[in-house]
Amino acid sequence: MDDLISALTIFRKYGSPASPTHCERDTLNVMIDPAQVSADDLAALAGLGFNAGDDGLFYSFRFGGA
């Protein structure tokens, strides 16, 4: 739980979309544009289980579940 809260705290620095997450096929997607995220935060998010997708959002298999 702590890692998820840490990741969401980082994401919050980069926006607060009306629908910030979407879970599908055991993948948690976060609607924050990776291009806007600093290199240090990208590394921190990767360590917390969130990867930058080519489709302009982040995804995690660690926290997803459907």
LINUR-V859545 format. One record per pair of residues at least 4 apart in sequence whose ideal C-beta (glycine too) atoms are under 6 Angstrom apart, sorted by the first residue. I is the first residue (numbers start at 0). GAP is how many residues later the second one is. D is the distance in Angstrom with one decimal. If there is no record, write none. Layout:
BEGIN
i-><I | I>
gap-><GAP | GAP>
d-><D | D>
END
This chain:
BEGIN
i-><2 | 3 | 5 | 6 | 6 | 6 | 9 | 9 | 10 | 10 | 13 | 13 | 13 | 14 | 16 | 19 | 20 | 21 | 22 | 22 | 22 | 25 | 25 | 25 | 26 | 26 | 26 | 27 | 27 | 27 | 28 | 28 | 29 | 30 | 31 | 32 | 33 | 36 | 36 | 44 | 48 | 48 | 49 | 49 | 50 | 51 | 52 | 52>
gap-><45 | 59 | 42 | 38 | 41 | 43 | 31 | 35 | 19 | 21 | 18 | 22 | 23 | 17 | 14 | 11 | 9 | 7 | 5 | 41 | 43 | 38 | 39 | 40 | 32 | 34 | 37 | 32 | 35 | 36 | 28 | 30 | 28 | 26 | 26 | 23 | 18 | 4 | 5 | 5 | 11 | 13 | 8 | 10 | 8 | 6 | 4 | 6>
d-><4.8 | 5.5 | 5.8 | 5.8 | 4.4 | 5.4 | 5.2 | 5.9 | 5.6 | 5.0 | 5.0 | 5.2 | 5.7 | 5.7 | 4.8 | 5.6 | 5.6 | 4.5 | 5.2 | 5.5 | 5.7 | 4.5 | 5.9 | 5.9 | 5.2 | 5.9 | 4.2 | 4.7 | 4.5 | 4.0 | 5.4 | 5.1 | 4.4 | 5.4 | 6.0 | 5.3 | 3.4 | 4.9 | 5.3 | 4.2 | 4.8 | 3.6 | 4.6 | 4.7 | 5.9 | 5.9 | 5.4 | 5.2>
END
